[in-house]
């Protein structure tokens, strides 16, 4: 039996809780021990099946102000109240001791609750055994308004999470429609399909209400009131049609009664009903917002639909979803801010003349499909833990044998100061790890020279000349390949060395790093005559790679998944590769092999690469057997 803890806080409507309740019910029915922790207002109708429910001190928001949290009607949630939530959340984790922790929306949303989520994540990360940690998101997110918010969210994902459960279908609405999906994030998306409350759609009904009606639904909160008012205006203009307007339970009684008092004879206004899916299936047409659960109910009913997405404040989620569905011919859409009763009446009459759309491509079995994905995530996590252990074991053997394993670090394509370079150099200084920067001579800037004056342990190597691909079409990229004349290669390499020495002085190291790690072997022998003492490419060197007068020290370990469009490679493979490189060192005589070379490219690093290096490098340094050495010491000609 797998222990699973799901943490969800619905702040406005109840859609987030409904989706997680459906997921909890399916996971529980499959034999898992599920704890659903809810941080929103208690909802008595939430069916969680055999799961356990933990209710945190609730919070909610008003309107589209998701930054201000309320503990009750008109009562702000102060720090003491939020502290009590955090404590209750940690207690729930310690009681459940889950194998899998799922946080709904955070860190791709719910930023106003980040303190409690980060407290939980730090606590879970330090637990032994550490649970698999997953984020759960719907098909569409509210797009981030600031680049730093994206970076922050990705940093949290990279630091804490093993994957992201995507409760959608990329063939219908890809996550990239609402959130920037990097290659690292894309490889960690676990697509479940849509999670629909299928049992709710089969709720029994004692009557035949809804037959051939125009069914209007505005969600569970007051946010749907403008749509309901517009629908009643449209009803007055269509006396031959019968309208039914459902008002959410979260709408205050005074607002509900105001709508009822304005109801024309051909309409009914009533509270939202548990048999809504059956009403929808019997209706002639639905008029609704474009919330996740509502759209799935429309798909289940194969309904004609007019969507008026909620768009107050900076909310864009429903508009994106509605637009994607409209492009597929599944619905008409209207702007909430501009729709009128007349426009809605005309649209209703037009829609009724059209055949029902085919919603069959919207798969709604996401809860069931989540179950094997969780099993896969658990297996991957176990494999990663085993890979970390394999690395720790070989480091321990090296320490017991009193061996010193030398490493060096080469970073390529350095041109100018950037935030990414600053981050790399900050890590270098914090870890006391010398950094060999392979700089492109024709493109290196004076600003880079000034920046490196404050990083005296950084060495500068010669990275070709201009990093331009001269290879014929169809061949692998190369600047210093056999397809160019030796004179051309010698001229550019010599100019590159002269420029690097002129710019960087004592920080310059006369080592040649060919772009793309490819160089014509016959040209390598000419490097000493040009003033080079060394050359560095990628992969274990062999005896034929070391011409007289030239020191060859390569890089061997690259965390970037170049063949998969970038981002971080799979961690287990990287860790096992590193363990194998150290095994080779232990099997050889001390000093017989070149130092193990780490190769990075700071300009294409993302949060996942940086987070992995932040975990790995201190572990290597703290092993008591690894030593990082500088390029200037490695490529210094023998006396």
C-alpha positions as CSV (number, residue, x, y, z in Angstrom):
1,X,0.0,0.0,0.0
2,X,1.3,3.4,-1.0
3,X,0.8,6.4,1.2
4,X,-0.2,9.5,-0.7
5,X,-0.8,13.0,0.7
6,X,-2.5,15.6,-1.5
7,X,-2.4,19.3,-0.4
8,X,-5.0,21.6,-2.0
9,X,-6.3,25.1,-1.1
10,X,-9.3,26.4,-3.1
11,X,-9.5,30.2,-2.6
12,X,-12.4,31.3,-4.7
13,X,-14.5,28.6,-6.4
14,X,-14.4,24.9,-5.5
15,X,-12.9,23.5,-8.8
16,X,-9.5,22.8,-7.3
17,X,-10.9,20.8,-4.4
18,X,-13.3,18.9,-6.7
19,X,-10.5,17.8,-9.0
20,X,-8.3,16.7,-6.1
21,X,-11.2,15.0,-4.4
22,X,-11.8,13.0,-7.6
23,X,-8.1,12.1,-7.7
24,X,-8.1,11.1,-4.1
25,X,-11.1,8.9,-4.5
26,X,-9.6,7.1,-7.5
27,X,-6.2,6.6,-5.7
28,X,-8.0,5.3,-2.6
29,X,-10.1,2.9,-4.6
30,X,-6.9,1.5,-6.1
31,X,-5.8,0.5,-2.6
32,X,-3.6,3.4,-1.6
33,X,-3.7,5.2,1.8
34,X,-4.7,8.7,0.8
35,X,-4.7,11.8,2.9
36,X,-6.4,14.9,1.4
37,X,-5.3,18.1,3.2
38,X,-7.7,21.0,2.3
39,X,-6.8,24.5,3.1
40,X,-9.9,26.3,1.7
41,X,-13.4,26.7,3.2
42,X,-14.9,23.4,4.2
43,X,-17.2,21.9,1.5
44,X,-19.5,19.3,2.8
45,X,-20.3,17.9,-0.6
46,X,-16.8,16.9,-1.5
47,X,-16.7,13.2,-2.0
48,X,-13.2,11.8,-1.2
49,X,-14.2,8.1,-1.0
50,X,-12.1,6.1,1.3
51,X,-9.5,8.9,1.8
52,X,-8.8,10.7,5.1
53,X,-9.6,14.4,5.2
54,X,-7.5,16.9,7.1
55,X,-9.0,20.4,7.3
56,X,-6.5,23.2,7.8
57,X,-7.6,26.5,9.4
58,X,-9.3,27.8,6.2
59,X,-8.5,30.8,4.1
60,X,-10.3,32.3,1.1
61,X,-10.1,35.4,-1.1
62,X,-12.5,37.9,-2.4
63,X,-12.8,38.6,-6.1
64,X,-9.6,38.4,-8.0
65,X,-7.4,39.7,-5.2
66,X,-5.5,36.4,-4.6
67,X,-2.8,38.2,-2.5
68,X,-5.1,39.1,0.4
69,X,-6.2,36.0,2.4
70,X,-9.2,36.0,4.8
71,X,-9.7,33.7,7.7
72,X,-13.4,34.5,7.8
73,X,-16.0,36.9,6.5
74,X,-14.2,40.3,6.7
75,X,-11.4,38.9,8.9
76,X,-7.9,38.9,7.4
77,X,-5.6,36.0,8.0
78,X,-2.8,37.4,10.2
79,X,0.6,35.9,10.7
80,X,-0.5,34.0,13.8
81,X,-3.3,32.4,11.8
82,X,-1.0,31.5,8.9
83,X,1.5,30.1,11.4
84,X,-1.2,27.8,12.7
85,X,-1.9,26.6,9.2
86,X,1.8,25.8,8.6
87,X,2.0,23.9,11.9
88,X,-1.1,21.9,11.0
89,X,0.3,21.1,7.6
90,X,3.6,19.8,9.0
91,X,1.6,17.8,11.6
92,X,-0.5,16.2,8.9
93,X,2.7,15.2,7.0
94,X,4.3,13.7,10.1
95,X,1.1,11.8,10.8
96,X,0.6,10.5,7.3
97,X,4.3,9.8,6.5
98,X,3.5,9.6,2.8
99,X,5.5,7.8,0.1
100,X,4.2,10.4,-2.3
101,X,3.4,14.1,-1.6
102,X,1.3,16.0,-4.2
103,X,0.9,19.8,-4.0
104,X,-1.9,21.1,-6.1
105,X,-0.9,24.1,-8.2
106,X,2.1,25.3,-6.2
107,X,4.7,26.3,-7.2
108,X,3.1,27.2,-10.6
109,X,0.4,29.1,-8.6
110,X,-0.8,29.8,-5.1
111,X,2.1,32.1,-4.6
112,X,0.3,33.8,-1.7
113,X,0.7,30.5,0.2
114,X,4.3,30.0,-0.7
115,X,5.6,30.2,2.9
116,X,3.5,27.3,4.1
117,X,4.3,25.2,1.0
118,X,8.0,25.9,1.2
119,X,8.0,24.9,4.9
120,X,6.3,21.7,4.0
121,X,8.6,21.0,1.1
122,X,11.8,21.6,3.2
123,X,10.3,19.3,5.9
124,X,9.5,16.6,3.3
125,X,12.8,16.9,1.6
126,X,14.6,16.2,4.9
127,X,12.4,13.3,5.8
128,X,13.8,9.8,5.8
129,X,12.8,8.2,3.6
130,X,12.2,11.2,1.4
131,X,8.8,11.0,-0.4
132,X,8.4,11.4,-4.1
133,X,7.2,15.0,-4.5
134,X,4.9,16.0,-7.4
135,X,3.1,19.1,-8.4
136,X,-0.4,18.8,-9.8
137,X,-1.7,21.3,-12.3
138,X,-4.8,21.6,-14.5
139,X,-4.7,22.0,-18.3
140,X,-4.3,25.8,-18.2
141,X,-2.6,28.0,-15.7
142,X,-2.9,31.7,-15.2
143,X,0.1,33.0,-17.2
144,X,2.8,34.6,-15.1
145,X,3.1,38.3,-15.3
146,X,6.8,38.6,-14.5
147,X,9.9,36.8,-15.6
148,X,11.2,36.6,-12.1
149,X,8.1,34.7,-11.0
150,X,8.7,32.1,-13.7
151,X,12.3,31.7,-12.6
152,X,11.2,31.4,-8.9
153,X,8.7,28.8,-9.7
154,X,11.1,26.7,-11.8
155,X,13.7,27.0,-9.1
156,X,11.3,25.5,-6.6
157,X,10.3,22.7,-9.1
158,X,14.0,21.9,-9.7
159,X,14.9,21.9,-6.0
160,X,12.0,19.9,-4.6
161,X,10.0,18.1,-7.2
162,X,10.3,14.8,-9.1
163,X,7.6,15.7,-11.7
164,X,4.5,17.6,-12.6
165,X,1.2,15.9,-13.0
166,X,-0.5,17.6,-15.9
167,X,-4.2,17.0,-15.7
168,X,-4.8,17.8,-19.3
169,X,-4.2,16.7,-22.8
170,X,-1.5,18.4,-24.9
171,X,-3.3,17.6,-28.1
172,X,-6.2,19.7,-26.9
173,X,-4.6,22.4,-24.8
174,X,-0.8,22.1,-24.2
175,X,0.6,23.5,-21.0
176,X,2.8,25.8,-23.2
177,X,-0.4,27.7,-24.1
178,X,-0.3,29.2,-20.6
179,X,3.1,28.6,-19.1
180,X,6.7,28.7,-20.6
181,X,7.7,25.1,-20.8
182,X,11.4,24.5,-20.9
183,X,12.9,21.2,-22.1
184,X,13.7,20.2,-18.5
185,X,10.1,20.9,-17.4
186,X,8.7,19.2,-20.5
187,X,10.6,16.0,-19.7
188,X,9.1,16.1,-16.2
189,X,5.5,16.5,-17.2
190,X,3.4,13.5,-16.4
191,X,0.4,13.8,-18.7
192,X,-2.7,12.2,-17.1
193,X,-5.5,13.5,-19.3
194,X,-8.4,15.3,-17.8
195,X,-9.6,14.4,-14.3
196,X,-13.4,14.3,-14.3
197,X,-15.7,13.5,-11.5
198,X,-17.3,10.7,-13.3
199,X,-19.4,9.5,-10.4
200,X,-20.9,12.9,-10.0
201,X,-22.0,12.8,-13.7
202,X,-24.0,9.7,-12.9
203,X,-25.7,11.2,-9.8
204,X,-29.4,10.0,-9.7
205,X,-32.2,12.4,-10.5
206,X,-35.8,12.3,-9.5
207,X,-37.2,14.5,-12.2
208,X,-36.9,15.4,-15.9
209,X,-35.9,19.1,-15.4
210,X,-33.8,20.6,-18.1
211,X,-35.3,19.0,-21.2
212,X,-34.4,21.3,-24.2
213,X,-33.6,24.2,-21.9
214,X,-30.9,26.8,-22.0
215,X,-28.9,25.9,-19.0
216,X,-26.8,28.8,-17.5
217,X,-24.1,28.1,-14.9
218,X,-21.7,30.7,-13.4
219,X,-19.6,28.6,-11.1
220,X,-19.6,28.4,-7.4
221,X,-18.7,31.9,-6.4
222,X,-20.0,35.5,-7.0
223,X,-17.7,35.8,-10.0
224,X,-20.5,34.3,-12.1
225,X,-23.1,36.9,-11.2
226,X,-22.5,39.2,-14.3
227,X,-23.0,36.2,-16.6
228,X,-26.2,35.2,-14.8
229,X,-27.6,38.8,-15.1
230,X,-26.8,38.9,-18.8
231,X,-28.5,35.5,-19.3
232,X,-31.7,36.8,-17.7
233,X,-31.6,39.8,-20.1
234,X,-31.2,37.4,-23.0
235,X,-34.1,35.3,-21.7
236,X,-36.4,38.3,-21.9
237,X,-35.6,38.6,-25.6
238,X,-36.3,35.0,-26.3
239,X,-39.7,34.2,-24.9
240,X,-40.0,31.0,-26.9
241,X,-37.1,29.4,-25.1
242,X,-36.9,28.2,-21.5
243,X,-33.9,29.2,-19.4
244,X,-32.6,27.7,-16.2
245,X,-30.0,29.7,-14.3
246,X,-28.0,28.0,-11.6
247,X,-26.4,30.1,-8.9
248,X,-23.4,28.8,-6.9
249,X,-23.6,28.0,-3.2
250,X,-20.9,30.6,-2.6
251,X,-23.1,33.4,-3.8
252,X,-24.6,35.4,-0.9
253,X,-28.3,35.0,-0.3
254,X,-29.0,38.7,-1.0
255,X,-27.5,38.5,-4.4
256,X,-29.3,35.2,-5.1
257,X,-32.7,36.8,-4.1
258,X,-32.0,39.9,-6.3
259,X,-31.6,37.6,-9.3
260,X,-34.7,35.6,-8.5
261,X,-36.8,38.8,-8.3
262,X,-35.6,39.8,-11.8
263,X,-36.5,36.5,-13.4
264,X,-38.8,36.6,-16.5
265,X,-41.6,34.0,-16.9
266,X,-39.6,31.8,-19.3
267,X,-36.8,31.3,-16.8
268,X,-36.0,29.7,-13.5
269,X,-33.3,30.8,-11.1
270,X,-32.2,28.3,-8.4
271,X,-29.2,27.2,-6.5
272,X,-26.6,24.9,-8.1
273,X,-27.8,21.3,-8.1
274,X,-25.9,18.0,-7.6
275,X,-27.6,16.6,-10.7
276,X,-26.1,19.4,-12.9
277,X,-24.5,16.9,-15.3
278,X,-27.9,15.3,-16.0
279,X,-29.5,18.7,-16.5
280,X,-26.7,19.5,-18.9
281,X,-27.2,16.3,-20.9
282,X,-30.9,17.1,-21.3
283,X,-30.4,20.7,-22.2
284,X,-30.5,22.2,-25.7
285,X,-27.6,24.5,-25.0
286,X,-25.2,25.4,-22.2
287,X,-24.1,29.0,-21.3
288,X,-21.3,29.0,-18.8
289,X,-17.9,30.1,-17.8
290,X,-14.9,28.0,-19.0
291,X,-13.7,26.5,-15.8
292,X,-11.9,23.1,-15.9
293,X,-14.7,21.1,-14.3
294,X,-17.5,22.8,-16.3
295,X,-15.7,22.0,-19.6
296,X,-15.4,18.4,-18.6
297,X,-19.1,18.3,-17.8
298,X,-19.8,19.7,-21.2
299,X,-17.6,17.1,-22.8
300,X,-19.4,14.3,-20.9
301,X,-22.8,15.7,-22.1
302,X,-21.6,16.3,-25.6
303,X,-23.3,19.6,-25.2
304,X,-23.7,22.7,-27.4
305,X,-21.9,25.4,-25.6
306,X,-21.4,29.1,-25.4
307,X,-18.5,30.0,-23.2
308,X,-18.1,33.4,-21.4
309,X,-14.7,32.9,-19.6
310,X,-14.1,34.6,-16.3
311,X,-11.6,37.4,-17.0
312,X,-11.7,39.8,-14.1
313,X,-8.4,41.3,-12.9
314,X,-5.5,39.5,-14.5
315,X,-7.3,36.2,-14.9
316,X,-6.5,34.6,-18.3
317,X,-6.8,30.9,-17.6
318,X,-10.5,30.5,-18.7
319,X,-9.9,32.7,-21.8
320,X,-7.1,30.5,-23.0
321,X,-9.1,27.3,-22.5
322,X,-12.1,28.7,-24.2
323,X,-10.0,30.0,-27.1
324,X,-8.4,26.6,-27.6
325,X,-11.9,24.8,-27.5
326,X,-13.3,27.4,-30.0
327,X,-10.5,26.7,-32.4
328,X,-11.6,23.1,-32.4
329,X,-15.2,24.0,-33.1
330,X,-16.4,22.8,-29.7
331,X,-17.8,26.1,-28.4
332,X,-18.6,29.7,-29.2
333,X,-16.9,32.3,-27.0
334,X,-17.8,35.8,-25.8
335,X,-15.8,38.4,-23.8
336,X,-17.4,38.8,-20.4
337,X,-16.7,42.5,-20.4
338,X,-18.6,43.3,-23.6
339,X,-21.3,40.6,-23.9
340,X,-24.9,42.0,-23.8
341,X,-28.3,40.4,-23.4
342,X,-29.0,41.0,-27.1
343,X,-25.7,39.5,-28.3
344,X,-26.2,36.5,-26.1
345,X,-29.8,36.0,-27.3
346,X,-28.6,36.1,-30.9
347,X,-25.8,33.7,-30.2
348,X,-28.2,31.2,-28.5
349,X,-30.6,31.2,-31.4
350,X,-27.6,30.7,-33.8
351,X,-26.1,27.9,-31.7
352,X,-29.4,26.0,-31.5
353,X,-29.5,25.8,-35.3
354,X,-26.1,24.0,-35.3
355,X,-25.5,20.2,-34.7
356,X,-24.0,19.2,-31.4
357,X,-20.2,19.2,-31.5
358,X,-18.2,16.0,-31.0
359,X,-16.4,16.1,-27.7
360,X,-15.0,12.6,-27.8
361,X,-11.4,13.7,-28.1
362,X,-11.5,15.2,-24.6
363,X,-10.5,12.1,-22.5
364,X,-11.7,12.3,-19.0
365,X,-10.1,9.3,-17.3
366,X,-7.2,11.2,-15.9
367,X,-7.7,10.0,-12.3
368,X,-7.3,6.4,-13.3
369,X,-4.4,7.2,-15.6
370,X,-2.6,9.0,-12.7
371,X,-2.2,5.7,-10.8
372,X,0.4,4.0,-13.1
373,X,2.2,7.4,-13.5
374,X,2.7,7.5,-9.7
375,X,4.1,4.0,-9.7
376,X,6.5,5.1,-12.5
377,X,7.5,8.1,-10.5
378,X,8.2,6.0,-7.4
379,X,10.4,3.6,-9.5
380,X,12.3,6.5,-11.0
381,X,12.9,8.0,-7.6
382,X,14.1,4.7,-6.3
383,X,16.5,4.5,-9.2
384,X,17.8,8.0,-8.5
385,X,18.4,7.2,-4.8
386,X,20.3,4.0,-5.9
387,X,22.4,6.1,-8.2
388,X,23.3,8.6,-5.5
389,X,24.2,5.6,-3.3
390,X,26.4,4.2,-6.0
391,X,28.3,7.5,-6.2
392,X,28.6,7.7,-2.5
393,X,29.9,4.2,-2.3
394,X,32.7,4.7,-4.8
395,X,33.7,7.9,-3.1
396,X,33.8,6.1,0.2
397,X,36.1,3.4,-1.4
398,X,38.4,6.1,-2.7
399,X,38.6,7.7,0.7
400,X,39.3,4.4,2.4
401,X,42.1,3.8,-0.1
402,X,43.4,7.3,0.6
403,X,43.1,8.2,-3.0
404,X,42.7,11.8,-4.2
405,X,40.4,12.1,-7.3
406,X,41.2,15.2,-9.3
407,X,38.5,17.1,-11.0
408,X,38.5,20.2,-13.2
409,X,35.7,22.3,-14.5
410,X,35.4,23.8,-18.0
411,X,32.6,26.1,-19.0
412,X,32.3,27.0,-22.7
413,X,31.1,29.8,-24.9
414,X,32.0,32.7,-22.6
415,X,31.7,36.1,-24.3
416,X,30.4,38.7,-21.9
417,X,29.1,39.2,-18.4
418,X,25.6,37.9,-17.9
419,X,23.5,36.9,-14.9
420,X,24.1,33.3,-15.8
421,X,27.9,33.8,-15.7
422,X,27.6,35.7,-12.4
423,X,25.7,32.8,-11.0
424,X,28.4,30.3,-12.2
425,X,31.3,32.4,-10.8
426,X,29.4,32.9,-7.5
427,X,29.2,29.1,-7.1
428,X,32.8,28.8,-8.1
429,X,33.9,31.2,-5.3
430,X,31.5,29.7,-2.7
431,X,32.7,26.2,-3.4
432,X,36.4,27.3,-3.9
433,X,36.4,25.5,-7.2
434,X,38.6,26.9,-9.9
435,X,36.8,27.6,-13.2
436,X,38.2,27.3,-16.7
437,X,36.3,29.6,-19.0
438,X,36.6,28.8,-22.7
439,X,36.1,32.2,-24.3
440,X,35.4,32.9,-28.0
441,X,38.3,35.2,-28.9
442,X,36.6,37.3,-31.7
443,X,33.5,37.9,-29.6
444,X,35.0,38.4,-26.1
445,X,34.2,41.8,-24.7
446,X,36.1,44.3,-22.6
447,X,33.3,44.1,-20.1
448,X,34.2,40.4,-19.6
449,X,37.8,41.4,-18.9
450,X,36.6,43.8,-16.2
451,X,34.2,41.2,-14.7
452,X,36.9,38.6,-14.4
453,X,39.2,40.9,-12.5
454,X,37.1,40.2,-9.5
455,X,37.4,36.4,-10.0
456,X,41.1,35.8,-9.9
457,X,40.8,32.0,-9.7
458,X,39.0,32.0,-13.1
459,X,41.2,30.9,-16.0
460,X,40.5,31.8,-19.7
461,X,41.0,29.3,-22.4
462,X,40.9,29.8,-26.2
463,X,37.6,28.6,-27.6
464,X,38.3,28.5,-31.3
465,X,38.1,31.9,-33.0
466,X,34.5,32.9,-33.8
467,X,32.5,29.7,-33.0
468,X,31.2,29.5,-36.6
469,X,30.3,26.2,-38.2
470,X,32.3,25.7,-41.4
471,X,31.3,22.0,-41.9
472,X,29.6,21.0,-45.2
473,X,25.9,20.4,-45.1
474,X,25.0,17.1,-43.6
475,X,28.2,16.8,-41.5
476,X,28.6,17.4,-37.8
477,X,29.3,21.1,-36.8
478,X,32.9,22.1,-36.6
479,X,34.9,25.3,-36.9
480,X,38.4,23.6,-37.0
481,X,37.5,20.6,-39.1
482,X,39.4,18.8,-41.9
483,X,37.3,20.6,-44.6
484,X,39.4,23.8,-44.1
485,X,43.0,24.4,-45.0
486,X,45.7,24.1,-42.4
487,X,46.8,27.7,-43.0
488,X,43.2,29.0,-42.3
489,X,43.1,27.0,-39.1
490,X,46.5,28.1,-38.0
491,X,45.8,31.7,-38.7
492,X,42.6,31.7,-36.7
493,X,43.9,29.7,-33.8
494,X,47.0,31.9,-33.5
495,X,45.0,35.0,-33.6
496,X,42.7,33.6,-31.0
497,X,45.5,32.9,-28.6
498,X,47.1,36.3,-29.1
499,X,43.8,38.0,-28.4
500,X,43.0,36.0,-25.3
501,X,46.5,36.8,-23.9
502,X,46.2,40.5,-24.8
503,X,42.8,40.8,-23.1
504,X,43.1,38.6,-20.0
505,X,46.9,38.7,-19.3
506,X,47.8,36.4,-16.4
507,X,44.3,34.8,-16.4
508,X,44.9,33.5,-20.0
509,X,45.9,29.8,-20.4
510,X,47.3,28.7,-23.7
511,X,45.0,25.8,-24.1
512,X,42.9,25.3,-27.3
513,X,39.2,24.3,-26.9
514,X,37.7,23.7,-30.3
515,X,34.0,24.6,-30.7
516,X,31.7,21.6,-30.6
517,X,34.8,19.6,-29.3
518,X,35.8,18.8,-32.8
519,X,39.2,19.5,-34.4
520,X,41.1,18.1,-37.3
521,X,43.6,15.6,-35.8
522,X,46.3,16.5,-38.3
523,X,46.0,20.1,-37.2
524,X,46.4,19.4,-33.5
525,X,50.1,18.7,-34.0
526,X,50.6,22.3,-35.2
527,X,49.3,23.8,-32.0
528,X,52.6,23.9,-30.0
529,X,54.2,25.9,-32.8
530,X,51.4,28.5,-32.5
531,X,52.2,28.9,-28.8
532,X,49.6,26.5,-27.3
533,X,50.6,24.2,-24.4
534,X,47.4,22.2,-24.4
535,X,44.2,21.1,-26.0
536,X,40.9,20.0,-24.6
537,X,37.9,18.3,-26.2
538,X,35.4,15.7,-24.8
539,X,35.8,12.1,-23.9
540,X,38.7,10.0,-22.5
541,X,41.9,10.8,-24.2
542,X,44.0,8.1,-25.8
543,X,47.7,7.8,-26.5
544,X,47.3,8.9,-30.2
545,X,45.5,12.1,-28.9
546,X,48.7,13.4,-27.3
547,X,51.3,14.7,-29.8
548,X,54.7,15.8,-28.6
549,X,54.8,19.1,-26.8
550,X,51.0,19.3,-26.1
551,X,49.1,18.5,-23.0
552,X,45.7,17.0,-23.7
553,X,43.2,17.1,-20.9
554,X,39.5,16.6,-21.9
555,X,36.2,17.1,-20.3
556,X,34.1,13.9,-19.7
557,X,30.9,14.7,-17.9
558,X,28.2,17.0,-19.4
559,X,24.8,17.4,-17.6
560,X,23.0,19.0,-20.6
561,X,20.7,16.9,-22.8
562,X,21.8,18.4,-26.1
563,X,20.1,15.8,-28.2
564,X,16.8,16.5,-26.5
565,X,16.8,20.2,-27.1
566,X,18.7,21.1,-23.9
567,X,17.9,21.0,-20.2
568,X,19.1,18.5,-17.6
569,X,19.8,14.9,-18.6
570,X,18.2,12.1,-16.5
571,X,19.8,12.3,-13.1
572,X,20.4,8.6,-12.5
573,X,22.4,8.3,-15.7
574,X,24.5,11.3,-14.9
575,X,25.3,10.0,-11.4
576,X,26.1,6.5,-12.6
577,X,28.4,7.9,-15.3
578,X,30.2,9.9,-12.7
579,X,30.6,6.9,-10.5
580,X,32.0,5.0,-13.5
581,X,34.6,7.7,-14.2
582,X,35.7,7.5,-10.5
583,X,35.8,3.7,-10.8
584,X,38.2,4.0,-13.7
585,X,40.4,6.3,-11.6
586,X,40.5,3.7,-8.8
587,X,41.4,0.9,-11.3
588,X,44.3,2.9,-12.7
589,X,47.6,3.9,-11.1
590,X,47.4,7.2,-9.4
591,X,48.0,10.0,-11.9
592,X,47.7,7.7,-14.9
593,X,44.5,9.2,-16.1
594,X,43.6,12.8,-16.8
595,X,41.5,14.6,-14.1
596,X,37.8,14.1,-14.5
597,X,36.4,17.1,-16.4
598,X,33.0,18.6,-15.8
599,X,31.8,20.5,-18.9
600,X,29.0,23.1,-18.6
601,X,27.6,25.9,-20.8
602,X,26.3,28.6,-18.4
603,X,24.3,30.4,-21.1
604,X,21.9,27.5,-21.5
605,X,21.6,26.5,-17.9
606,X,18.2,26.3,-16.4
607,X,16.9,25.9,-12.9
608,X,17.1,22.1,-13.1
609,X,20.8,22.1,-14.1
610,X,21.8,24.6,-11.5
611,X,19.8,22.8,-8.7
612,X,21.5,19.5,-9.6
613,X,25.0,21.0,-9.6
614,X,24.1,22.6,-6.3
615,X,23.4,19.2,-4.9
616,X,26.2,17.3,-6.5
617,X,29.3,19.5,-6.2
618,X,29.1,20.1,-2.4
619,X,28.7,16.3,-2.1
620,X,31.8,15.7,-4.1
621,X,33.8,18.3,-2.1
622,X,32.5,17.0,1.2
623,X,33.5,13.4,0.3
624,X,37.1,13.9,1.6
625,X,38.5,12.4,-1.6
626,X,37.8,14.9,-4.4
627,X,40.0,17.8,-5.3
628,X,39.3,20.4,-7.9
629,X,42.4,21.7,-9.7
630,X,42.9,24.7,-12.0
631,X,43.4,24.8,-15.7
632,X,46.5,26.9,-15.3
633,X,48.1,24.1,-13.2
634,X,46.9,21.4,-15.6
635,X,48.2,23.0,-18.8
636,X,51.4,24.4,-17.5
637,X,54.3,23.0,-19.6
638,X,56.7,20.7,-17.7
639,X,59.9,22.5,-16.6
